[in-house]
Amino acid sequence: MKKKRAIISVINDLVTDQRIARTADVLVELGFEVVMVGRRKTDSPALQERAYETIRMRLLWEKGPFFYAEYNIRLFFFLLGRPADLLVSNDLDTLLPNYLVHKLKRVPIVYDSHEYFTATPELVDRPKVQRVWKWIEKGIVPKLKNCITVNASIANLFEKEYHVPFKIVRNIPKRQENAVIPSRADLGLPPDKKIILLQGSGINVQRGAEEAVEAMQYIDNAILLIVGGGDVLPLLKDMAGKLSLNDEVKFVPRQTPANLAGYTANADIGLTIDKDTNINYRFSLPNKLFDYIYAGVPVLATPLVELKNIISEYQIGDFIENHDPKHIAAKISAMLQDENRLATYRENTLKASAGLNWENEKITLTGIFQPYA
């Protein structure tokens, strides 16, 4: 019997997005033939082999309104020309072409919103562009039957606004059984210094990265390791140079999930210090929190509601009270100097990882896709 086909759409280059990879794995387990479509940037690394087809479109533009317009048009014709039994749209910037093809071809659609898209800093500061995305969201979301998002706070926002239920699938990674963790020497990291880690594929403005770099002026015998990509990285590198912190701040480009896990496991503290400057950040629940938990790394975080709920419940870290670099430095230093407290946090991450695991989380996702299998 011929397998049913599910097409997963996302606007990134598929390299580091663990959420869509887990979604694809669930669909494969249910017997679907999976096609995942994204885009390829000039600096996109090669993809590792996967158990499903991946297609990355090369575009004329890589950012700005022409990029979004080109991608949405290209995606529409791609979906229109490909047979499919299920469409999975990831985030608002892929929803319009998926919805149009859903209506034209009567193919079921599932919408997975990874954030409160219209309240991101990039849109809040550009009200005309924000209105366009809001118009698309208002026109489509109330008509959808299967919607997913990343936490209860964002689900509540969508449900109040559009009167459509959103199911919750948190960004909890798969546990990597029997993973071989490289040594610091293997990774080119100093063996005699504490490592403060900030990781992520979206190290952007208003996420506390600038203040973390400045804080390193006041911290002894430690390095700040920044692993990932984002629009603020050129500024961070410039800051590190101007502050004479090139020995204290190290940059590592985006890594595959498997390689990233090695860096995470070698850290002493993991940072997740987004600012409460917009709704999207206020209710965020970053992937890196769960990466830190699985790696046994204590966390220093902003007391944003979703972060605070988990960190406080499991007692796996501490919170900053503001983004003054001296205050951040004092918080980091206090954690690093208290080995007993760090040991307790590490022990508690084991308890947290027992309850916060993908096997529990994917039950919801399986239940959404099962009727279409």
LUMLUM-148365 format. One record per residue (C-alpha): x, y, z; residue number from 1; residue in three letters. Coordinates in pm, whole numbers, plus 50000, padded with zeros to 5 digits. Example, Ala and Ser with C-alpha at 12.3 -4.5 7.8 and 13.67 -1.06 7.14 Angstrom:
! residues 2
+-------+-------+-------+-----+------+
!     x !     y !     z ! seq ! type !
+-------+-------+-------+-----+------+
! 51230 ! 49550 ! 50780 !   1 !  ALA !
! 51367 ! 49894 ! 50714 !   2 !  SER !
+-------+-------+-------+-----+------+
! end
This chain:
! residues 373
+-------+-------+-------+-----+------+
!     x !     y !     z ! seq ! type !
+-------+-------+-------+-----+------+
! 50000 ! 50000 ! 50000 !   1 !  MET !
! 50134 ! 50342 ! 49904 !   2 !  LYS !
! 50241 ! 50561 ! 50195 !   3 !  LYS !
! 50067 ! 50888 ! 50261 !   4 !  LYS !
! 50284 ! 51196 ! 50211 !   5 !  ARG !
! 50326 ! 51482 ! 50457 !   6 !  ALA !
! 50501 ! 51804 ! 50351 !   7 !  ILE !
! 50658 ! 52012 ! 50627 !   8 !  ILE !
! 50727 ! 52378 ! 50541 !   9 !  SER !
! 50969 ! 52602 ! 50727 !  10 !  VAL !
! 51149 ! 52921 ! 50627 !  11 !  ILE !
! 51491 ! 52837 ! 50774 !  12 !  ASN !
! 51769 ! 52621 ! 50626 !  13 !  ASP !
! 51674 ! 52304 ! 50822 !  14 !  LEU !
! 52021 ! 52266 ! 50980 !  15 !  VAL !
! 51961 ! 52344 ! 51348 !  16 !  THR !
! 51581 ! 52339 ! 51383 !  17 !  ASP !
! 51534 ! 52045 ! 51617 !  18 !  GLN !
! 51160 ! 52103 ! 51652 !  19 !  ARG !
! 51081 ! 52033 ! 51287 !  20 !  ILE !
! 51317 ! 51735 ! 51290 !  21 !  ALA !
! 51124 ! 51586 ! 51581 !  22 !  ARG !
! 50797 ! 51657 ! 51400 !  23 !  THR !
! 50926 ! 51473 ! 51094 !  24 !  ALA !
! 51033 ! 51177 ! 51307 !  25 !  ASP !
! 50682 ! 51145 ! 51454 !  26 !  VAL !
! 50530 ! 51149 ! 51105 !  27 !  LEU !
! 50777 ! 50884 ! 50987 !  28 !  VAL !
! 50687 ! 50668 ! 51289 !  29 !  GLU !
! 50321 ! 50697 ! 51188 !  30 !  LEU !
! 50403 ! 50566 ! 50841 !  31 !  GLY !
! 50411 ! 50888 ! 50640 !  32 !  PHE !
! 50650 ! 50959 ! 50359 !  33 !  GLU !
! 50787 ! 51296 ! 50470 !  34 !  VAL !
! 50914 ! 51583 ! 50258 !  35 !  VAL !
! 51065 ! 51880 ! 50440 !  36 !  MET !
! 51108 ! 52205 ! 50248 !  37 !  VAL !
! 51305 ! 52512 ! 50352 !  38 !  GLY !
! 51562 ! 52741 ! 50195 !  39 !  ARG !
! 51937 ! 52740 ! 50144 !  40 !  ARG !
! 52143 ! 53045 ! 50235 !  41 !  LYS !
! 52488 ! 53122 ! 50100 !  42 !  THR !
! 52643 ! 53019 ! 50434 !  43 !  ASP !
! 52418 ! 52720 ! 50504 !  44 !  SER !
! 52610 ! 52407 ! 50609 !  45 !  PRO !
! 52543 ! 52078 ! 50436 !  46 !  ALA !
! 52260 ! 51869 ! 50578 !  47 !  LEU !
! 52329 ! 51535 ! 50741 !  48 !  GLN !
! 52145 ! 51235 ! 50599 !  49 !  GLU !
! 51791 ! 51197 ! 50733 !  50 !  ARG !
! 51513 ! 50941 ! 50714 !  51 !  ALA !
! 51307 ! 51169 ! 50488 !  52 !  TYR !
! 51347 ! 51393 ! 50186 !  53 !  GLU !
! 51476 ! 51747 ! 50238 !  54 !  THR !
! 51453 ! 52024 ! 49982 !  55 !  ILE !
! 51615 ! 52364 ! 50027 !  56 !  ARG !
! 51529 ! 52632 ! 49775 !  57 !  MET !
! 51791 ! 52885 ! 49667 !  58 !  ARG !
! 51646 ! 53236 ! 49659 !  59 !  LEU !
! 51754 ! 53562 ! 49500 !  60 !  LEU !
! 51706 ! 53747 ! 49828 !  61 !  TRP !
! 51808 ! 53632 ! 50177 !  62 !  GLU !
! 51628 ! 53893 ! 50388 !  63 !  LYS !
! 51379 ! 54174 ! 50371 !  64 !  GLY !
! 51034 ! 54195 ! 50209 !  65 !  PRO !
! 51150 ! 54058 ! 49872 !  66 !  PHE !
! 51287 ! 53750 ! 50047 !  67 !  PHE !
! 50955 ! 53678 ! 50220 !  68 !  TYR !
! 50757 ! 53745 ! 49904 !  69 !  ALA !
! 50983 ! 53524 ! 49693 !  70 !  GLU !
! 50981 ! 53240 ! 49943 !  71 !  TYR !
! 50604 ! 53244 ! 49983 !  72 !  ASN !
! 50546 ! 53248 ! 49607 !  73 !  ILE !
! 50800 ! 52970 ! 49548 !  74 !  ARG !
! 50655 ! 52765 ! 49834 !  75 !  LEU !
! 50300 ! 52806 ! 49698 !  76 !  PHE !
! 50392 ! 52665 ! 49357 !  77 !  PHE !
! 50603 ! 52390 ! 49517 !  78 !  PHE !
! 50309 ! 52276 ! 49731 !  79 !  LEU !
! 50065 ! 52315 ! 49446 !  80 !  LEU !
! 50272 ! 52085 ! 49224 !  81 !  GLY !
! 50348 ! 51817 ! 49482 !  82 !  ARG !
! 50095 ! 51550 ! 49583 !  83 !  PRO !
! 50036 ! 51553 ! 49958 !  84 !  ALA !
! 49798 ! 51406 ! 50214 !  85 !  ASP !
! 49896 ! 51644 ! 50495 !  86 !  LEU !
! 50051 ! 51992 ! 50510 !  87 !  LEU !
! 50244 ! 52105 ! 50818 !  88 !  VAL !
! 50307 ! 52480 ! 50824 !  89 !  SER !
! 50570 ! 52607 ! 51066 !  90 !  ASN !
! 50525 ! 52967 ! 51175 !  91 !  ASP !
! 50332 ! 53250 ! 51021 !  92 !  LEU !
! 50585 ! 53311 ! 50744 !  93 !  ASP !
! 50486 ! 52981 ! 50575 !  94 !  THR !
! 50115 ! 52983 ! 50656 !  95 !  LEU !
! 49967 ! 53172 ! 50359 !  96 !  LEU !
! 50090 ! 52937 ! 50081 !  97 !  PRO !
! 50005 ! 52632 ! 50290 !  98 !  ASN !
! 49653 ! 52761 ! 50357 !  99 !  TYR !
! 49590 ! 52848 ! 49991 ! 100 !  LEU !
! 49698 ! 52500 ! 49879 ! 101 !  VAL !
! 49493 ! 52347 ! 50161 ! 102 !  HIS !
! 49184 ! 52521 ! 50022 ! 103 !  LYS !
! 49261 ! 52457 ! 49655 ! 104 !  LEU !
! 49351 ! 52089 ! 49691 ! 105 !  LYS !
! 49145 ! 52008 ! 50003 ! 106 !  ARG !
! 49451 ! 51876 ! 50184 ! 107 !  VAL !
! 49442 ! 51876 ! 50568 ! 108 !  PRO !
! 49666 ! 52136 ! 50732 ! 109 !  ILE !
! 49836 ! 52154 ! 51074 ! 110 !  VAL !
! 49978 ! 52489 ! 51187 ! 111 !  TYR !
! 50269 ! 52497 ! 51432 ! 112 !  ASP !
! 50350 ! 52845 ! 51565 ! 113 !  SER !
! 50692 ! 52842 ! 51732 ! 114 !  HIS !
! 50646 ! 53190 ! 51879 ! 115 !  GLU !
! 50408 ! 53484 ! 51897 ! 116 !  TYR !
! 50534 ! 53594 ! 51558 ! 117 !  PHE !
! 50368 ! 53935 ! 51523 ! 118 !  THR !
! 50522 ! 54059 ! 51848 ! 119 !  ALA !
! 50887 ! 53988 ! 51764 ! 120 !  THR !
! 51117 ! 54293 ! 51797 ! 121 !  PRO !
! 51177 ! 54289 ! 51422 ! 122 !  GLU !
! 50805 ! 54356 ! 51365 ! 123 !  LEU !
! 50716 ! 54566 ! 51668 ! 124 !  VAL !
! 50957 ! 54833 ! 51546 ! 125 !  ASP !
! 50810 ! 54820 ! 51192 ! 126 !  ARG !
! 50434 ! 54870 ! 51233 ! 127 !  PRO !
! 50353 ! 54868 ! 50859 ! 128 !  LYS !
! 50518 ! 54530 ! 50812 ! 129 !  VAL !
! 50362 ! 54407 ! 51136 ! 130 !  GLN !
! 50016 ! 54496 ! 51006 ! 131 !  ARG !
! 50070 ! 54284 ! 50695 ! 132 !  VAL !
! 50160 ! 53975 ! 50901 ! 133 !  TRP !
! 49876 ! 54043 ! 51143 ! 134 !  LYS !
! 49633 ! 54067 ! 50852 ! 135 !  TRP !
! 49748 ! 53725 ! 50727 ! 136 !  ILE !
! 49721 ! 53576 ! 51076 ! 137 !  GLU !
! 49373 ! 53719 ! 51142 ! 138 !  LYS !
! 49250 ! 53602 ! 50805 ! 139 !  GLY !
! 49364 ! 53242 ! 50841 ! 140 !  ILE !
! 49410 ! 53126 ! 51201 ! 141 !  VAL !
! 49040 ! 53148 ! 51302 ! 142 !  PRO !
! 48961 ! 52906 ! 51015 ! 143 !  LYS !
! 49210 ! 52638 ! 51124 ! 144 !  LEU !
! 49124 ! 52322 ! 51317 ! 145 !  LYS !
! 49468 ! 52193 ! 51414 ! 146 !  ASN !
! 49699 ! 52447 ! 51576 ! 147 !  CYS !
! 50006 ! 52391 ! 51792 ! 148 !  ILE !
! 50237 ! 52620 ! 51986 ! 149 !  THR !
! 50525 ! 52597 ! 52229 ! 150 !  VAL !
! 50381 ! 52684 ! 52571 ! 151 !  ASN !
! 50068 ! 52767 ! 52767 ! 152 !  ALA !
! 50125 ! 53143 ! 52775 ! 153 !  SER !
! 50136 ! 53176 ! 52395 ! 154 !  ILE !
! 49850 ! 52927 ! 52354 ! 155 !  ALA !
! 49636 ! 53144 ! 52582 ! 156 !  ASN !
! 49716 ! 53456 ! 52378 ! 157 !  LEU !
! 49612 ! 53290 ! 52053 ! 158 !  PHE !
! 49298 ! 53137 ! 52203 ! 159 !  GLU !
! 49179 ! 53469 ! 52348 ! 160 !  LYS !
! 49245 ! 53649 ! 52021 ! 161 !  GLU !
! 49111 ! 53396 ! 51771 ! 162 !  TYR !
! 48889 ! 53161 ! 51975 ! 163 !  HIS !
! 49073 ! 52861 ! 51833 ! 164 !  VAL !
! 49229 ! 52597 ! 52061 ! 165 !  PRO !
! 49608 ! 52562 ! 52042 ! 166 !  PHE !
! 49764 ! 52241 ! 52167 ! 167 !  LYS !
! 50100 ! 52264 ! 52341 ! 168 !  ILE !
! 50415 ! 52082 ! 52231 ! 169 !  VAL !
! 50717 ! 52224 ! 52413 ! 170 !  ARG !
! 51064 ! 52242 ! 52258 ! 171 !  ASN !
! 51200 ! 51953 ! 52460 ! 172 !  ILE !
! 51482 ! 51770 ! 52281 ! 173 !  PRO !
! 51525 ! 51399 ! 52241 ! 174 !  LYS !
! 51757 ! 51242 ! 52492 ! 175 !  ARG !
! 52079 ! 51135 ! 52323 ! 176 !  GLN !
! 52148 ! 50793 ! 52465 ! 177 !  GLU !
! 52512 ! 50685 ! 52501 ! 178 !  ASN !
! 52635 ! 51007 ! 52345 ! 179 !  ALA !
! 53014 ! 51049 ! 52349 ! 180 !  VAL !
! 53096 ! 51389 ! 52501 ! 181 !  ILE !
! 53416 ! 51546 ! 52365 ! 182 !  PRO !
! 53668 ! 51686 ! 52610 ! 183 !  SER !
! 53742 ! 52056 ! 52638 ! 184 !  ARG !
! 54074 ! 51989 ! 52468 ! 185 !  ALA !
! 53890 ! 51828 ! 52176 ! 186 !  ASP !
! 53682 ! 52144 ! 52141 ! 187 !  LEU !
! 53970 ! 52386 ! 52185 ! 188 !  GLY !
! 53835 ! 52513 ! 52517 ! 189 !  LEU !
! 54053 ! 52605 ! 52816 ! 190 !  PRO !
! 54062 ! 52328 ! 53080 ! 191 !  PRO !
! 54140 ! 52563 ! 53368 ! 192 !  ASP !
! 53861 ! 52820 ! 53331 ! 193 !  LYS !
! 53491 ! 52817 ! 53404 ! 194 !  LYS !
! 53271 ! 52823 ! 53095 ! 195 !  ILE !
! 52963 ! 53045 ! 53076 ! 196 !  ILE !
! 52757 ! 52939 ! 52775 ! 197 !  LEU !
! 52513 ! 53132 ! 52560 ! 198 !  LEU !
! 52386 ! 52921 ! 52272 ! 199 !  GLN !
! 52114 ! 52943 ! 52010 ! 200 !  GLY !
! 52033 ! 52996 ! 51645 ! 201 !  SER !
! 51860 ! 53329 ! 51722 ! 202 !  GLY !
! 52113 ! 53532 ! 51919 ! 203 !  ILE !
! 51947 ! 53859 ! 51828 ! 204 !  ASN !
! 51884 ! 54202 ! 51973 ! 205 !  VAL !
! 51720 ! 54235 ! 52315 ! 206 !  GLN !
! 51825 ! 53886 ! 52423 ! 207 !  ARG !
! 52086 ! 54000 ! 52676 ! 208 !  GLY !
! 52390 ! 53898 ! 52473 ! 209 !  ALA !
! 52542 ! 54248 ! 52467 ! 210 !  GLU !
! 52519 ! 54276 ! 52845 ! 211 !  GLU !
! 52665 ! 53927 ! 52887 ! 212 !  ALA !
! 52971 ! 54033 ! 52687 ! 213 !  VAL !
! 53008 ! 54352 ! 52893 ! 214 !  GLU !
! 52974 ! 54150 ! 53214 ! 215 !  ALA !
! 53293 ! 53960 ! 53131 ! 216 !  MET !
! 53492 ! 54270 ! 53231 ! 217 !  GLN !
! 53402 ! 54189 ! 53592 ! 218 !  TYR !
! 53437 ! 53810 ! 53602 ! 219 !  ILE !
! 53762 ! 53632 ! 53682 ! 220 !  ASP !
! 53894 ! 53300 ! 53556 ! 221 !  ASN !
! 53609 ! 53233 ! 53314 ! 222 !  ALA !
! 53518 ! 53261 ! 52947 ! 223 !  ILE !
! 53189 ! 53343 ! 52782 ! 224 !  LEU !
! 53131 ! 53090 ! 52505 ! 225 !  LEU !
! 52879 ! 53205 ! 52244 ! 226 !  ILE !
! 52771 ! 52921 ! 52014 ! 227 !  VAL !
! 52525 ! 52980 ! 51732 ! 228 !  GLY !
! 52402 ! 53245 ! 51492 ! 229 !  GLY !
! 52200 ! 53563 ! 51499 ! 230 !  GLY !
! 52186 ! 53923 ! 51385 ! 231 !  ASP !
! 52368 ! 54066 ! 51687 ! 232 !  VAL !
! 52685 ! 53856 ! 51647 ! 233 !  LEU !
! 52884 ! 54117 ! 51445 ! 234 !  PRO !
! 52811 ! 54371 ! 51719 ! 235 !  LEU !
! 52917 ! 54126 ! 51991 ! 236 !  LEU !
! 53248 ! 54054 ! 51818 ! 237 !  LYS !
! 53310 ! 54426 ! 51778 ! 238 !  ASP !
! 53229 ! 54484 ! 52147 ! 239 !  MET !
! 53464 ! 54208 ! 52258 ! 240 !  ALA !
! 53746 ! 54367 ! 52061 ! 241 !  GLY !
! 53684 ! 54720 ! 52183 ! 242 !  LYS !
! 53661 ! 54603 ! 52546 ! 243 !  LEU !
! 53981 ! 54396 ! 52511 ! 244 !  SER !
! 53785 ! 54078 ! 52587 ! 245 !  LEU !
! 53897 ! 53858 ! 52299 ! 246 !  ASN !
! 54048 ! 53611 ! 52548 ! 247 !  ASP !
! 53735 ! 53615 ! 52765 ! 248 !  GLU !
! 53469 ! 53589 ! 52491 ! 249 !  VAL !
! 53486 ! 53304 ! 52241 ! 250 !  LYS !
! 53260 ! 53259 ! 51937 ! 251 !  PHE !
! 53169 ! 52928 ! 51774 ! 252 !  VAL !
! 52948 ! 52921 ! 51462 ! 253 !  PRO !
! 52621 ! 52729 ! 51440 ! 254 !  ARG !
! 52657 ! 52358 ! 51505 ! 255 !  GLN !
! 52453 ! 52051 ! 51426 ! 256 !  THR !
! 52248 ! 51936 ! 51728 ! 257 !  PRO !
! 52492 ! 51650 ! 51793 ! 258 !  ALA !
! 52797 ! 51878 ! 51786 ! 259 !  ASN !
! 52623 ! 52148 ! 51990 ! 260 !  LEU !
! 52553 ! 51894 ! 52267 ! 261 !  ALA !
! 52929 ! 51856 ! 52316 ! 262 !  GLY !
! 52976 ! 52226 ! 52384 ! 263 !  TYR !
! 52672 ! 52237 ! 52611 ! 264 !  THR !
! 52792 ! 51946 ! 52824 ! 265 !  ALA !
! 53125 ! 52119 ! 52888 ! 266 !  ASN !
! 52968 ! 52436 ! 53031 ! 267 !  ALA !
! 52951 ! 52532 ! 53398 ! 268 !  ASP !
! 52657 ! 52773 ! 53359 ! 269 !  ILE !
! 52405 ! 52821 ! 53077 ! 270 !  GLY !
! 52255 ! 53164 ! 53010 ! 271 !  LEU !
! 51904 ! 53242 ! 52885 ! 272 !  THR !
! 51858 ! 53611 ! 52957 ! 273 !  ILE !
! 51608 ! 53751 ! 52706 ! 274 !  ASP !
! 51469 ! 54092 ! 52793 ! 275 !  LYS !
! 51104 ! 54147 ! 52875 ! 276 !  ASP !
! 51067 ! 54406 ! 52599 ! 277 !  THR !
! 50791 ! 54244 ! 52394 ! 278 !  ASN !
! 50519 ! 53981 ! 52424 ! 279 !  ILE !
! 50713 ! 53725 ! 52224 ! 280 !  ASN !
! 51015 ! 53733 ! 52456 ! 281 !  TYR !
! 50800 ! 53768 ! 52768 ! 282 !  ARG !
! 50635 ! 53433 ! 52703 ! 283 !  PHE !
! 50927 ! 53257 ! 52540 ! 284 !  SER !
! 51049 ! 52912 ! 52639 ! 285 !  LEU !
! 51382 ! 52875 ! 52454 ! 286 !  PRO !
! 51513 ! 52542 ! 52330 ! 287 !  ASN !
! 51840 ! 52606 ! 52507 ! 288 !  LYS !
! 51677 ! 52572 ! 52849 ! 289 !  LEU !
! 51604 ! 52207 ! 52778 ! 290 !  PHE !
! 51946 ! 52157 ! 52621 ! 291 !  ASP !
! 52103 ! 52285 ! 52944 ! 292 !  TYR !
! 51881 ! 52059 ! 53154 ! 293 !  ILE !
! 51967 ! 51748 ! 52955 ! 294 !  TYR !
! 52338 ! 51831 ! 52975 ! 295 !  ALA !
! 52323 ! 51881 ! 53353 ! 296 !  GLY !
! 52415 ! 52250 ! 53327 ! 297 !  VAL !
! 52286 ! 52498 ! 53592 ! 298 !  PRO !
! 52094 ! 52792 ! 53445 ! 299 !  VAL !
! 52105 ! 53167 ! 53498 ! 300 !  LEU !
! 51795 ! 53323 ! 53348 ! 301 !  ALA !
! 51563 ! 53619 ! 53326 ! 302 !  THR !
! 51253 ! 53554 ! 53542 ! 303 !  PRO !
! 51020 ! 53540 ! 53240 ! 304 !  LEU !
! 50704 ! 53351 ! 53323 ! 305 !  VAL !
! 50763 ! 53022 ! 53139 ! 306 !  GLU !
! 51132 ! 53009 ! 53230 ! 307 !  LEU !
! 51061 ! 53091 ! 53593 ! 308 !  LYS !
! 50798 ! 52820 ! 53623 ! 309 !  ASN !
! 51041 ! 52544 ! 53522 ! 310 !  ILE !
! 51358 ! 52673 ! 53687 ! 311 !  ILE !
! 51179 ! 52737 ! 54017 ! 312 !  SER !
! 50986 ! 52410 ! 54014 ! 313 !  GLU !
! 51298 ! 52199 ! 53969 ! 314 !  TYR !
! 51548 ! 52434 ! 54142 ! 315 !  GLN !
! 51803 ! 52416 ! 53861 ! 316 !  ILE !
! 51938 ! 52771 ! 53866 ! 317 !  GLY !
! 51904 ! 53137 ! 53955 ! 318 !  ASP !
! 51764 ! 53458 ! 53809 ! 319 !  PHE !
! 51899 ! 53800 ! 53724 ! 320 !  ILE !
! 51698 ! 54097 ! 53848 ! 321 !  GLU !
! 51804 ! 54339 ! 53574 ! 322 !  ASN !
! 52039 ! 54361 ! 53276 ! 323 !  HIS !
! 52308 ! 54579 ! 53430 ! 324 !  ASP !
! 52634 ! 54406 ! 53325 ! 325 !  PRO !
! 52778 ! 54444 ! 53677 ! 326 !  LYS !
! 52470 ! 54275 ! 53823 ! 327 !  HIS !
! 52492 ! 53991 ! 53571 ! 328 !  ILE !
! 52861 ! 53951 ! 53653 ! 329 !  ALA !
! 52785 ! 53939 ! 54026 ! 330 !  ALA !
! 52520 ! 53671 ! 53974 ! 331 !  LYS !
! 52750 ! 53460 ! 53758 ! 332 !  ILE !
! 53042 ! 53496 ! 54000 ! 333 !  SER !
! 52825 ! 53401 ! 54298 ! 334 !  ALA !
! 52710 ! 53085 ! 54123 ! 335 !  MET !
! 53059 ! 52987 ! 54008 ! 336 !  LEU !
! 53209 ! 53038 ! 54353 ! 337 !  GLN !
! 52948 ! 52826 ! 54533 ! 338 !  ASP !
! 53033 ! 52469 ! 54435 ! 339 !  GLU !
! 52774 ! 52321 ! 54671 ! 340 !  ASN !
! 52497 ! 52523 ! 54510 ! 341 !  ARG !
! 52614 ! 52430 ! 54161 ! 342 !  LEU !
! 52625 ! 52063 ! 54259 ! 343 !  ALA !
! 52267 ! 52084 ! 54387 ! 344 !  THR !
! 52152 ! 52248 ! 54064 ! 345 !  TYR !
! 52326 ! 51978 ! 53859 ! 346 !  ARG !
! 52163 ! 51704 ! 54063 ! 347 !  GLU !
! 51824 ! 51868 ! 54017 ! 348 !  ASN !
! 51866 ! 51878 ! 53639 ! 349 !  THR !
! 51854 ! 51498 ! 53650 ! 350 !  LEU !
! 51514 ! 51515 ! 53818 ! 351 !  LYS !
! 51398 ! 51777 ! 53569 ! 352 !  ALA !
! 51506 ! 51572 ! 53268 ! 353 !  SER !
! 51312 ! 51273 ! 53400 ! 354 !  ALA !
! 50987 ! 51470 ! 53382 ! 355 !  GLY !
! 51066 ! 51698 ! 53090 ! 356 !  LEU !
! 51131 ! 51455 ! 52809 ! 357 !  ASN !
! 51034 ! 51418 ! 52446 ! 358 !  TRP !
! 50866 ! 51082 ! 52493 ! 359 !  GLU !
! 50603 ! 51252 ! 52708 ! 360 !  ASN !
! 50582 ! 51558 ! 52484 ! 361 !  GLU !
! 50535 ! 51376 ! 52155 ! 362 !  LYS !
! 50214 ! 51209 ! 52276 ! 363 !  ILE !
! 50029 ! 51531 ! 52192 ! 364 !  THR !
! 50189 ! 51555 ! 51849 ! 365 !  LEU !
! 50114 ! 51192 ! 51770 ! 366 !  THR !
! 49752 ! 51249 ! 51866 ! 367 !  GLY !
! 49725 ! 51540 ! 51622 ! 368 !  ILE !
! 49875 ! 51352 ! 51326 ! 369 !  PHE !
! 49726 ! 51006 ! 51394 ! 370 !  GLN !
! 49383 ! 51075 ! 51233 ! 371 !  PRO !
! 49553 ! 51152 ! 50901 ! 372 !  TYR !
! 49784 ! 50849 ! 50895 ! 373 !  ALA !
+-------+-------+-------+-----+------+
! end
